[in-house]
Amino acid sequence: MPERIEIEEARKKVKAGEALLVCAYADENKFKKVHLEGAISLQELQSKEDDLPKDKELIFYCA
């Protein structure tokens, strides 16, 4: 089971560059509707998978 974190903790980690915020919806239209500042889509994550730093935490969200 994934670990849940508070919104403020997620915001702090993303802002500090420690984590990448990812919208968990595969549908691009849904991503556009629930997009949070600084987040990337699931498709973008998958397309950049090989280039992502291995030490960066991934924080997934859905609304």
CHARMM-style PDB file with segment names, atoms N, HN, CA, C and O in Angstrom:
ATOM      1  N   MET     1       0.847  -1.179   0.000  1.00  0.00      PROA
ATOM      2  CA  MET     1       0.000   0.000   0.000  1.00  0.00      PROA
ATOM      3  C   MET     1       0.894   1.244   0.000  1.00  0.00      PROA
ATOM      4  O   MET     1       1.865   1.311   0.753  1.00  0.00      PROA
ATOM      5  N   PRO     2       0.568   2.221  -0.839  1.00  0.00      PROA
ATOM      6  CA  PRO     2       1.356   3.458  -0.896  1.00  0.00      PROA
ATOM      7  C   PRO     2       1.251   4.245   0.409  1.00  0.00      PROA
ATOM      8  O   PRO     2       0.243   4.190   1.113  1.00  0.00      PROA
ATOM      9  N   GLU     3       2.298   4.961   0.700  1.00  0.00      PROA
ATOM     10  HN  GLU     3       3.117   5.006   0.127  1.00  0.00      PROA
ATOM     11  CA  GLU     3       2.310   5.819   1.882  1.00  0.00      PROA
ATOM     12  C   GLU     3       1.561   7.104   1.554  1.00  0.00      PROA
ATOM     13  O   GLU     3       1.783   7.700   0.500  1.00  0.00      PROA
ATOM     14  N   ARG     4       0.684   7.530   2.439  1.00  0.00      PROA
ATOM     15  HN  ARG     4       0.504   7.046   3.295  1.00  0.00      PROA
ATOM     16  CA  ARG     4      -0.032   8.790   2.261  1.00  0.00      PROA
ATOM     17  C   ARG     4       0.713   9.889   3.005  1.00  0.00      PROA
ATOM     18  O   ARG     4       1.219   9.682   4.108  1.00  0.00      PROA
ATOM     19  N   ILE     5       0.771  11.063   2.379  1.00  0.00      PROA
ATOM     20  HN  ILE     5       0.360  11.231   1.483  1.00  0.00      PROA
ATOM     21  CA  ILE     5       1.391  12.209   3.039  1.00  0.00      PROA
ATOM     22  C   ILE     5       0.434  13.387   2.971  1.00  0.00      PROA
ATOM     23  O   ILE     5      -0.469  13.425   2.136  1.00  0.00      PROA
ATOM     24  N   GLU     6       0.641  14.326   3.841  1.00  0.00      PROA
ATOM     25  HN  GLU     6       1.375  14.296   4.519  1.00  0.00      PROA
ATOM     26  CA  GLU     6      -0.196  15.517   3.887  1.00  0.00      PROA
ATOM     27  C   GLU     6       0.134  16.444   2.715  1.00  0.00      PROA
ATOM     28  O   GLU     6       1.238  16.406   2.171  1.00  0.00      PROA
ATOM     29  N   ILE     7      -0.816  17.256   2.345  1.00  0.00      PROA
ATOM     30  HN  ILE     7      -1.712  17.287   2.787  1.00  0.00      PROA
ATOM     31  CA  ILE     7      -0.661  18.185   1.223  1.00  0.00      PROA
ATOM     32  C   ILE     7       0.527  19.108   1.426  1.00  0.00      PROA
ATOM     33  O   ILE     7       1.317  19.312   0.504  1.00  0.00      PROA
ATOM     34  N   GLU     8       0.664  19.659   2.604  1.00  0.00      PROA
ATOM     35  HN  GLU     8       0.023  19.493   3.353  1.00  0.00      PROA
ATOM     36  CA  GLU     8       1.759  20.596   2.873  1.00  0.00      PROA
ATOM     37  C   GLU     8       3.125  19.919   2.733  1.00  0.00      PROA
ATOM     38  O   GLU     8       4.073  20.527   2.236  1.00  0.00      PROA
ATOM     39  N   GLU     9       3.223  18.669   3.169  1.00  0.00      PROA
ATOM     40  HN  GLU     9       2.452  18.175   3.573  1.00  0.00      PROA
ATOM     41  CA  GLU     9       4.479  17.942   3.041  1.00  0.00      PROA
ATOM     42  C   GLU     9       4.805  17.714   1.559  1.00  0.00      PROA
ATOM     43  O   GLU     9       5.952  17.866   1.140  1.00  0.00      PROA
ATOM     44  N   ALA    10       3.791  17.350   0.778  1.00  0.00      PROA
ATOM     45  HN  ALA    10       2.859  17.226   1.119  1.00  0.00      PROA
ATOM     46  CA  ALA    10       3.993  17.144  -0.663  1.00  0.00      PROA
ATOM     47  C   ALA    10       4.427  18.449  -1.319  1.00  0.00      PROA
ATOM     48  O   ALA    10       5.369  18.465  -2.112  1.00  0.00      PROA
ATOM     49  N   ARG    11       3.753  19.524  -0.994  1.00  0.00      PROA
ATOM     50  HN  ARG    11       2.988  19.510  -0.350  1.00  0.00      PROA
ATOM     51  CA  ARG    11       4.081  20.836  -1.567  1.00  0.00      PROA
ATOM     52  C   ARG    11       5.523  21.227  -1.236  1.00  0.00      PROA
ATOM     53  O   ARG    11       6.251  21.722  -2.096  1.00  0.00      PROA
ATOM     54  N   LYS    12       5.924  21.003   0.005  1.00  0.00      PROA
ATOM     55  HN  LYS    12       5.332  20.601   0.703  1.00  0.00      PROA
ATOM     56  CA  LYS    12       7.276  21.346   0.445  1.00  0.00      PROA
ATOM     57  C   LYS    12       8.325  20.536  -0.323  1.00  0.00      PROA
ATOM     58  O   LYS    12       9.339  21.086  -0.753  1.00  0.00      PROA
ATOM     59  N   LYS    13       8.090  19.249  -0.496  1.00  0.00      PROA
ATOM     60  HN  LYS    13       7.267  18.802  -0.146  1.00  0.00      PROA
ATOM     61  CA  LYS    13       9.042  18.387  -1.195  1.00  0.00      PROA
ATOM     62  C   LYS    13       9.160  18.759  -2.665  1.00  0.00      PROA
ATOM     63  O   LYS    13      10.261  18.777  -3.215  1.00  0.00      PROA
ATOM     64  N   VAL    14       8.036  19.055  -3.301  1.00  0.00      PROA
ATOM     65  HN  VAL    14       7.141  19.040  -2.853  1.00  0.00      PROA
ATOM     66  CA  VAL    14       8.055  19.436  -4.715  1.00  0.00      PROA
ATOM     67  C   VAL    14       8.768  20.766  -4.886  1.00  0.00      PROA
ATOM     68  O   VAL    14       9.595  20.923  -5.784  1.00  0.00      PROA
ATOM     69  N   LYS    15       8.448  21.722  -4.026  1.00  0.00      PROA
ATOM     70  HN  LYS    15       7.777  21.595  -3.297  1.00  0.00      PROA
ATOM     71  CA  LYS    15       9.056  23.048  -4.108  1.00  0.00      PROA
ATOM     72  C   LYS    15      10.571  22.992  -3.886  1.00  0.00      PROA
ATOM     73  O   LYS    15      11.319  23.760  -4.492  1.00  0.00      PROA
ATOM     74  N   ALA    16      11.015  22.088  -3.023  1.00  0.00      PROA
ATOM     75  HN  ALA    16      10.408  21.464  -2.531  1.00  0.00      PROA
ATOM     76  CA  ALA    16      12.440  21.942  -2.719  1.00  0.00      PROA
ATOM     77  C   ALA    16      13.176  21.122  -3.778  1.00  0.00      PROA
ATOM     78  O   ALA    16      14.398  20.986  -3.726  1.00  0.00      PROA
ATOM     79  N   GLY    17      12.428  20.577  -4.736  1.00  0.00      PROA
ATOM     80  HN  GLY    17      11.435  20.688  -4.779  1.00  0.00      PROA
ATOM     81  CA  GLY    17      13.053  19.771  -5.776  1.00  0.00      PROA
ATOM     82  C   GLY    17      13.369  18.353  -5.342  1.00  0.00      PROA
ATOM     83  O   GLY    17      14.109  17.642  -6.023  1.00  0.00      PROA
ATOM     84  N   GLU    18      12.812  17.936  -4.207  1.00  0.00      PROA
ATOM     85  HN  GLU    18      12.211  18.514  -3.654  1.00  0.00      PROA
ATOM     86  CA  GLU    18      13.052  16.592  -3.689  1.00  0.00      PROA
ATOM     87  C   GLU    18      12.115  15.559  -4.289  1.00  0.00      PROA
ATOM     88  O   GLU    18      12.387  14.360  -4.233  1.00  0.00      PROA
ATOM     89  N   ALA    19      11.005  16.024  -4.865  1.00  0.00      PROA
ATOM     90  HN  ALA    19      10.783  16.998  -4.910  1.00  0.00      PROA
ATOM     91  CA  ALA    19       9.987  15.101  -5.367  1.00  0.00      PROA
ATOM     92  C   ALA    19       9.380  15.638  -6.658  1.00  0.00      PROA
ATOM     93  O   ALA    19       9.441  16.831  -6.957  1.00  0.00      PROA
ATOM     94  N   LEU    20       8.803  14.725  -7.397  1.00  0.00      PROA
ATOM     95  HN  LEU    20       8.753  13.756  -7.154  1.00  0.00      PROA
ATOM     96  CA  LEU    20       8.116  15.051  -8.635  1.00  0.00      PROA
ATOM     97  C   LEU    20       6.634  14.758  -8.422  1.00  0.00      PROA
ATOM     98  O   LEU    20       6.276  13.658  -8.000  1.00  0.00      PROA
ATOM     99  N   LEU    21       5.778  15.719  -8.706  1.00  0.00      PROA
ATOM    100  HN  LEU    21       6.068  16.613  -9.049  1.00  0.00      PROA
ATOM    101  CA  LEU    21       4.344  15.565  -8.530  1.00  0.00      PROA
ATOM    102  C   LEU    21       3.733  15.037  -9.819  1.00  0.00      PROA
ATOM    103  O   LEU    21       3.908  15.633 -10.883  1.00  0.00      PROA
ATOM    104  N   VAL    22       3.015  13.916  -9.727  1.00  0.00      PROA
ATOM    105  HN  VAL    22       2.873  13.433  -8.863  1.00  0.00      PROA
ATOM    106  CA  VAL    22       2.470  13.250 -10.899  1.00  0.00      PROA
ATOM    107  C   VAL    22       0.976  13.031 -10.726  1.00  0.00      PROA
ATOM    108  O   VAL    22       0.534  12.470  -9.723  1.00  0.00      PROA
ATOM    109  N   CYS    23       0.202  13.475 -11.706  1.00  0.00      PROA
ATOM    110  HN  CYS    23       0.561  13.930 -12.521  1.00  0.00      PROA
ATOM    111  CA  CYS    23      -1.233  13.213 -11.717  1.00  0.00      PROA
ATOM    112  C   CYS    23      -1.428  11.749 -12.106  1.00  0.00      PROA
ATOM    113  O   CYS    23      -0.908  11.316 -13.135  1.00  0.00      PROA
ATOM    114  N   ALA    24      -2.151  10.997 -11.323  1.00  0.00      PROA
ATOM    115  HN  ALA    24      -2.574  11.349 -10.488  1.00  0.00      PROA
ATOM    116  CA  ALA    24      -2.279   9.550 -11.510  1.00  0.00      PROA
ATOM    117  C   ALA    24      -3.284   9.154 -12.586  1.00  0.00      PROA
ATOM    118  O   ALA    24      -3.454   7.962 -12.844  1.00  0.00      PROA
ATOM    119  N   TYR    25      -3.948  10.104 -13.218  1.00  0.00      PROA
ATOM    120  HN  TYR    25      -3.809  11.072 -13.009  1.00  0.00      PROA
ATOM    121  CA  TYR    25      -4.921   9.777 -14.255  1.00  0.00      PROA
ATOM    122  C   TYR    25      -4.228   9.604 -15.601  1.00  0.00      PROA
ATOM    123  O   TYR    25      -3.418  10.440 -16.001  1.00  0.00      PROA
ATOM    124  N   ALA    26      -4.548   8.525 -16.292  1.00  0.00      PROA
ATOM    125  HN  ALA    26      -5.206   7.846 -15.967  1.00  0.00      PROA
ATOM    126  CA  ALA    26      -3.971   8.269 -17.611  1.00  0.00      PROA
ATOM    127  C   ALA    26      -4.629   9.129 -18.688  1.00  0.00      PROA
ATOM    128  O   ALA    26      -4.026   9.373 -19.733  1.00  0.00      PROA
ATOM    129  N   ASP    27      -5.830   9.581 -18.452  1.00  0.00      PROA
ATOM    130  HN  ASP    27      -6.319   9.383 -17.603  1.00  0.00      PROA
ATOM    131  CA  ASP    27      -6.590  10.387 -19.413  1.00  0.00      PROA
ATOM    132  C   ASP    27      -6.085  11.837 -19.393  1.00  0.00      PROA
ATOM    133  O   ASP    27      -6.160  12.510 -18.366  1.00  0.00      PROA
ATOM    134  N   GLU    28      -5.576  12.306 -20.525  1.00  0.00      PROA
ATOM    135  HN  GLU    28      -5.515  11.759 -21.360  1.00  0.00      PROA
ATOM    136  CA  GLU    28      -5.031  13.672 -20.608  1.00  0.00      PROA
ATOM    137  C   GLU    28      -6.093  14.738 -20.336  1.00  0.00      PROA
ATOM    138  O   GLU    28      -5.785  15.772 -19.745  1.00  0.00      PROA
ATOM    139  N   ASN    29      -7.328  14.502 -20.756  1.00  0.00      PROA
ATOM    140  HN  ASN    29      -7.577  13.661 -21.237  1.00  0.00      PROA
ATOM    141  CA  ASN    29      -8.402  15.477 -20.499  1.00  0.00      PROA
ATOM    142  C   ASN    29      -8.656  15.607 -19.001  1.00  0.00      PROA
ATOM    143  O   ASN    29      -8.852  16.712 -18.496  1.00  0.00      PROA
ATOM    144  N   LYS    30      -8.655  14.492 -18.298  1.00  0.00      PROA
ATOM    145  HN  LYS    30      -8.496  13.594 -18.709  1.00  0.00      PROA
ATOM    146  CA  LYS    30      -8.858  14.532 -16.855  1.00  0.00      PROA
ATOM    147  C   LYS    30      -7.666  15.240 -16.187  1.00  0.00      PROA
ATOM    148  O   LYS    30      -7.844  16.010 -15.243  1.00  0.00      PROA
ATOM    149  N   PHE    31      -6.450  14.967 -16.689  1.00  0.00      PROA
ATOM    150  HN  PHE    31      -6.306  14.341 -17.456  1.00  0.00      PROA
ATOM    151  CA  PHE    31      -5.269  15.644 -16.152  1.00  0.00      PROA
ATOM    152  C   PHE    31      -5.421  17.158 -16.275  1.00  0.00      PROA
ATOM    153  O   PHE    31      -5.119  17.891 -15.334  1.00  0.00      PROA
ATOM    154  N   LYS    32      -5.887  17.624 -17.425  1.00  0.00      PROA
ATOM    155  HN  LYS    32      -6.133  17.029 -18.189  1.00  0.00      PROA
ATOM    156  CA  LYS    32      -6.054  19.064 -17.633  1.00  0.00      PROA
ATOM    157  C   LYS    32      -7.066  19.657 -16.659  1.00  0.00      PROA
ATOM    158  O   LYS    32      -6.925  20.810 -16.251  1.00  0.00      PROA
ATOM    159  N   LYS    33      -8.079  18.889 -16.285  1.00  0.00      PROA
ATOM    160  HN  LYS    33      -8.194  17.952 -16.617  1.00  0.00      PROA
ATOM    161  CA  LYS    33      -9.115  19.375 -15.369  1.00  0.00      PROA
ATOM    162  C   LYS    33      -8.637  19.448 -13.922  1.00  0.00      PROA
ATOM    163  O   LYS    33      -9.050  20.332 -13.172  1.00  0.00      PROA
ATOM    164  N   VAL    34      -7.760  18.512 -13.528  1.00  0.00      PROA
ATOM    165  HN  VAL    34      -7.424  17.794 -14.138  1.00  0.00      PROA
ATOM    166  CA  VAL    34      -7.337  18.449 -12.123  1.00  0.00      PROA
ATOM    167  C   VAL    34      -5.858  18.780 -11.953  1.00  0.00      PROA
ATOM    168  O   VAL    34      -5.262  18.450 -10.928  1.00  0.00      PROA
ATOM    169  N   HSD    35      -5.270  19.423 -12.942  1.00  0.00      PROA
ATOM    170  HN  HSD    35      -5.754  19.691 -13.775  1.00  0.00      PROA
ATOM    171  CA  HSD    35      -3.841  19.748 -12.933  1.00  0.00      PROA
ATOM    172  C   HSD    35      -3.496  20.658 -11.760  1.00  0.00      PROA
ATOM    173  O   HSD    35      -4.143  21.681 -11.534  1.00  0.00      PROA
ATOM    174  N   LEU    36      -2.469  20.264 -11.025  1.00  0.00      PROA
ATOM    175  HN  LEU    36      -1.944  19.434 -11.209  1.00  0.00      PROA
ATOM    176  CA  LEU    36      -1.943  21.093  -9.949  1.00  0.00      PROA
ATOM    177  C   LEU    36      -0.645  21.728 -10.416  1.00  0.00      PROA
ATOM    178  O   LEU    36       0.077  21.156 -11.232  1.00  0.00      PROA
ATOM    179  N   GLU    37      -0.353  22.902  -9.901  1.00  0.00      PROA
ATOM    180  HN  GLU    37      -0.940  23.367  -9.238  1.00  0.00      PROA
ATOM    181  CA  GLU    37       0.869  23.609 -10.282  1.00  0.00      PROA
ATOM    182  C   GLU    37       2.095  22.731 -10.053  1.00  0.00      PROA
ATOM    183  O   GLU    37       2.272  22.167  -8.974  1.00  0.00      PROA
ATOM    184  N   GLY    38       2.924  22.623 -11.061  1.00  0.00      PROA
ATOM    185  HN  GLY    38       2.780  23.081 -11.938  1.00  0.00      PROA
ATOM    186  CA  GLY    38       4.158  21.855 -10.962  1.00  0.00      PROA
ATOM    187  C   GLY    38       4.014  20.371 -11.256  1.00  0.00      PROA
ATOM    188  O   GLY    38       5.006  19.643 -11.259  1.00  0.00      PROA
ATOM    189  N   ALA    39       2.798  19.917 -11.500  1.00  0.00      PROA
ATOM    190  HN  ALA    39       1.992  20.509 -11.497  1.00  0.00      PROA
ATOM    191  CA  ALA    39       2.569  18.490 -11.748  1.00  0.00      PROA
ATOM    192  C   ALA    39       2.783  18.133 -13.217  1.00  0.00      PROA
ATOM    193  O   ALA    39       2.640  18.966 -14.112  1.00  0.00      PROA
ATOM    194  N   ILE    40       3.130  16.866 -13.431  1.00  0.00      PROA
ATOM    195  HN  ILE    40       3.246  16.189 -12.705  1.00  0.00      PROA
ATOM    196  CA  ILE    40       3.215  16.348 -14.787  1.00  0.00      PROA
ATOM    197  C   ILE    40       2.173  15.244 -14.935  1.00  0.00      PROA
ATOM    198  O   ILE    40       1.684  14.695 -13.948  1.00  0.00      PROA
ATOM    199  N   SER    41       1.849  14.937 -16.166  1.00  0.00      PROA
ATOM    200  HN  SER    41       2.246  15.383 -16.968  1.00  0.00      PROA
ATOM    201  CA  SER    41       0.862  13.892 -16.413  1.00  0.00      PROA
ATOM    202  C   SER    41       1.518  12.516 -16.320  1.00  0.00      PROA
ATOM    203  O   SER    41       2.742  12.395 -16.374  1.00  0.00      PROA
ATOM    204  N   LEU    42       0.700  11.501 -16.181  1.00  0.00      PROA
ATOM    205  HN  LEU    42      -0.294  11.600 -16.138  1.00  0.00      PROA
ATOM    206  CA  LEU    42       1.192  10.131 -16.145  1.00  0.00      PROA
ATOM    207  C   LEU    42       1.879   9.784 -17.465  1.00  0.00      PROA
ATOM    208  O   LEU    42       2.901   9.097 -17.474  1.00  0.00      PROA
ATOM    209  N   GLN    43       1.327  10.252 -18.562  1.00  0.00      PROA
ATOM    210  HN  GLN    43       0.498  10.811 -18.555  1.00  0.00      PROA
ATOM    211  CA  GLN    43       1.939  10.010 -19.875  1.00  0.00      PROA
ATOM    212  C   GLN    43       3.323  10.653 -19.958  1.00  0.00      PROA
ATOM    213  O   GLN    43       4.261  10.052 -20.483  1.00  0.00      PROA
ATOM    214  N   GLU    44       3.446  11.861 -19.445  1.00  0.00      PROA
ATOM    215  HN  GLU    44       2.684  12.348 -19.018  1.00  0.00      PROA
ATOM    216  CA  GLU    44       4.746  12.538 -19.459  1.00  0.00      PROA
ATOM    217  C   GLU    44       5.757  11.773 -18.602  1.00  0.00      PROA
ATOM    218  O   GLU    44       6.917  11.625 -18.987  1.00  0.00      PROA
ATOM    219  N   LEU    45       5.315  11.291 -17.443  1.00  0.00      PROA
ATOM    220  HN  LEU    45       4.373  11.411 -17.130  1.00  0.00      PROA
ATOM    221  CA  LEU    45       6.189  10.498 -16.585  1.00  0.00      PROA
ATOM    222  C   LEU    45       6.679   9.260 -17.338  1.00  0.00      PROA
ATOM    223  O   LEU    45       7.869   8.943 -17.319  1.00  0.00      PROA
ATOM    224  N   GLN    46       5.759   8.570 -17.996  1.00  0.00      PROA
ATOM    225  HN  GLN    46       4.793   8.828 -18.012  1.00  0.00      PROA
ATOM    226  CA  GLN    46       6.124   7.354 -18.716  1.00  0.00      PROA
ATOM    227  C   GLN    46       7.070   7.650 -19.872  1.00  0.00      PROA
ATOM    228  O   GLN    46       7.966   6.854 -20.152  1.00  0.00      PROA
ATOM    229  N   SER    47       6.888   8.770 -20.540  1.00  0.00      PROA
ATOM    230  HN  SER    47       6.160   9.417 -20.312  1.00  0.00      PROA
ATOM    231  CA  SER    47       7.754   9.088 -21.676  1.00  0.00      PROA
ATOM    232  C   SER    47       9.153   9.512 -21.232  1.00  0.00      PROA
ATOM    233  O   SER    47      10.107   9.384 -21.999  1.00  0.00      PROA
ATOM    234  N   LYS    48       9.285  10.013 -20.004  1.00  0.00      PROA
ATOM    235  HN  LYS    48       8.510  10.117 -19.381  1.00  0.00      PROA
ATOM    236  CA  LYS    48      10.582  10.468 -19.485  1.00  0.00      PROA
ATOM    237  C   LYS    48      11.194   9.480 -18.496  1.00  0.00      PROA
ATOM    238  O   LYS    48      12.196   9.783 -17.848  1.00  0.00      PROA
ATOM    239  N   GLU    49      10.598   8.320 -18.384  1.00  0.00      PROA
ATOM    240  HN  GLU    49       9.784   8.074 -18.910  1.00  0.00      PROA
ATOM    241  CA  GLU    49      10.987   7.344 -17.372  1.00  0.00      PROA
ATOM    242  C   GLU    49      12.495   7.088 -17.313  1.00  0.00      PROA
ATOM    243  O   GLU    49      13.066   7.048 -16.223  1.00  0.00      PROA
ATOM    244  N   ASP    50      13.137   6.917 -18.445  1.00  0.00      PROA
ATOM    245  HN  ASP    50      12.673   6.950 -19.330  1.00  0.00      PROA
ATOM    246  CA  ASP    50      14.564   6.612 -18.471  1.00  0.00      PROA
ATOM    247  C   ASP    50      15.440   7.800 -18.092  1.00  0.00      PROA
ATOM    248  O   ASP    50      16.587   7.616 -17.685  1.00  0.00      PROA
ATOM    249  N   ASP    51      14.910   9.022 -18.222  1.00  0.00      PROA
ATOM    250  HN  ASP    51      13.978   9.171 -18.552  1.00  0.00      PROA
ATOM    251  CA  ASP    51      15.690  10.232 -17.958  1.00  0.00      PROA
ATOM    252  C   ASP    51      15.501  10.797 -16.557  1.00  0.00      PROA
ATOM    253  O   ASP    51      16.197  11.738 -16.176  1.00  0.00      PROA
ATOM    254  N   LEU    52      14.585  10.249 -15.792  1.00  0.00      PROA
ATOM    255  HN  LEU    52      14.019   9.484 -16.101  1.00  0.00      PROA
ATOM    256  CA  LEU    52      14.305  10.779 -14.458  1.00  0.00      PROA
ATOM    257  C   LEU    52      15.387  10.395 -13.461  1.00  0.00      PROA
ATOM    258  O   LEU    52      15.899   9.276 -13.493  1.00  0.00      PROA
ATOM    259  N   PRO    53      15.736  11.323 -12.577  1.00  0.00      PROA
ATOM    260  CA  PRO    53      16.721  10.997 -11.547  1.00  0.00      PROA
ATOM    261  C   PRO    53      16.184   9.895 -10.630  1.00  0.00      PROA
ATOM    262  O   PRO    53      15.023   9.930 -10.223  1.00  0.00      PROA
ATOM    263  N   LYS    54      17.009   8.950 -10.319  1.00  0.00      PROA
ATOM    264  HN  LYS    54      17.953   8.921 -10.650  1.00  0.00      PROA
ATOM    265  CA  LYS    54      16.578   7.809  -9.500  1.00  0.00      PROA
ATOM    266  C   LYS    54      16.429   8.167  -8.025  1.00  0.00      PROA
ATOM    267  O   LYS    54      15.820   7.413  -7.266  1.00  0.00      PROA
ATOM    268  N   ASP    55      16.981   9.313  -7.610  1.00  0.00      PROA
ATOM    269  HN  ASP    55      17.475   9.926  -8.227  1.00  0.00      PROA
ATOM    270  CA  ASP    55      16.905   9.699  -6.205  1.00  0.00      PROA
ATOM    271  C   ASP    55      15.728  10.625  -5.897  1.00  0.00      PROA
ATOM    272  O   ASP    55      15.558  11.055  -4.757  1.00  0.00      PROA
ATOM    273  N   LYS    56      14.920  10.929  -6.908  1.00  0.00      PROA
ATOM    274  HN  LYS    56      15.058  10.579  -7.834  1.00  0.00      PROA
ATOM    275  CA  LYS    56      13.792  11.842  -6.706  1.00  0.00      PROA
ATOM    276  C   LYS    56      12.532  11.042  -6.361  1.00  0.00      PROA
ATOM    277  O   LYS    56      12.177  10.089  -7.054  1.00  0.00      PROA
ATOM    278  N   GLU    57      11.877  11.442  -5.298  1.00  0.00      PROA
ATOM    279  HN  GLU    57      12.166  12.217  -4.735  1.00  0.00      PROA
ATOM    280  CA  GLU    57      10.640  10.803  -4.871  1.00  0.00      PROA
ATOM    281  C   GLU    57       9.521  11.151  -5.851  1.00  0.00      PROA
ATOM    282  O   GLU    57       9.468  12.265  -6.372  1.00  0.00      PROA
ATOM    283  N   LEU    58       8.632  10.195  -6.097  1.00  0.00      PROA
ATOM    284  HN  LEU    58       8.676   9.290  -5.673  1.00  0.00      PROA
ATOM    285  CA  LEU    58       7.462  10.440  -6.938  1.00  0.00      PROA
ATOM    286  C   LEU    58       6.238  10.524  -6.033  1.00  0.00      PROA
ATOM    287  O   LEU    58       5.982   9.625  -5.232  1.00  0.00      PROA
ATOM    288  N   ILE    59       5.492  11.606  -6.169  1.00  0.00      PROA
ATOM    289  HN  ILE    59       5.701  12.336  -6.820  1.00  0.00      PROA
ATOM    290  CA  ILE    59       4.263  11.787  -5.401  1.00  0.00      PROA
ATOM    291  C   ILE    59       3.116  11.794  -6.406  1.00  0.00      PROA
ATOM    292  O   ILE    59       3.030  12.680  -7.257  1.00  0.00      PROA
ATOM    293  N   PHE    60       2.246  10.811  -6.301  1.00  0.00      PROA
ATOM    294  HN  PHE    60       2.316  10.092  -5.610  1.00  0.00      PROA
ATOM    295  CA  PHE    60       1.083  10.691  -7.175  1.00  0.00      PROA
ATOM    296  C   PHE    60      -0.140  11.272  -6.482  1.00  0.00      PROA
ATOM    297  O   PHE    60      -0.308  11.138  -5.270  1.00  0.00      PROA
ATOM    298  N   TYR    61      -0.983  11.914  -7.265  1.00  0.00      PROA
ATOM    299  HN  TYR    61      -0.847  12.023  -8.249  1.00  0.00      PROA
ATOM    300  CA  TYR    61      -2.233  12.419  -6.700  1.00  0.00      PROA
ATOM    301  C   TYR    61      -3.369  12.145  -7.675  1.00  0.00      PROA
ATOM    302  O   TYR    61      -3.162  11.988  -8.878  1.00  0.00      PROA
ATOM    303  N   CYS    62      -4.561  12.092  -7.127  1.00  0.00      PROA
ATOM    304  HN  CYS    62      -4.730  12.219  -6.150  1.00  0.00      PROA
ATOM    305  CA  CYS    62      -5.771  12.050  -7.947  1.00  0.00      PROA
ATOM    306  C   CYS    62      -6.823  12.873  -7.204  1.00  0.00      PROA
ATOM    307  O   CYS    62      -6.786  12.997  -5.980  1.00  0.00      PROA
ATOM    308  N   ALA    63      -7.741  13.421  -7.955  1.00  0.00      PROA
ATOM    309  HN  ALA    63      -7.771  13.320  -8.949  1.00  0.00      PROA
ATOM    310  CA  ALA    63      -8.713  14.322  -7.329  1.00  0.00      PROA
ATOM    311  C   ALA    63     -10.115  13.782  -7.446  1.00  0.00      PROA
ATOM    312  OT1 ALA    63     -11.061  14.412  -6.974  1.00  0.00      PROA
TER     313      ALA     63
END
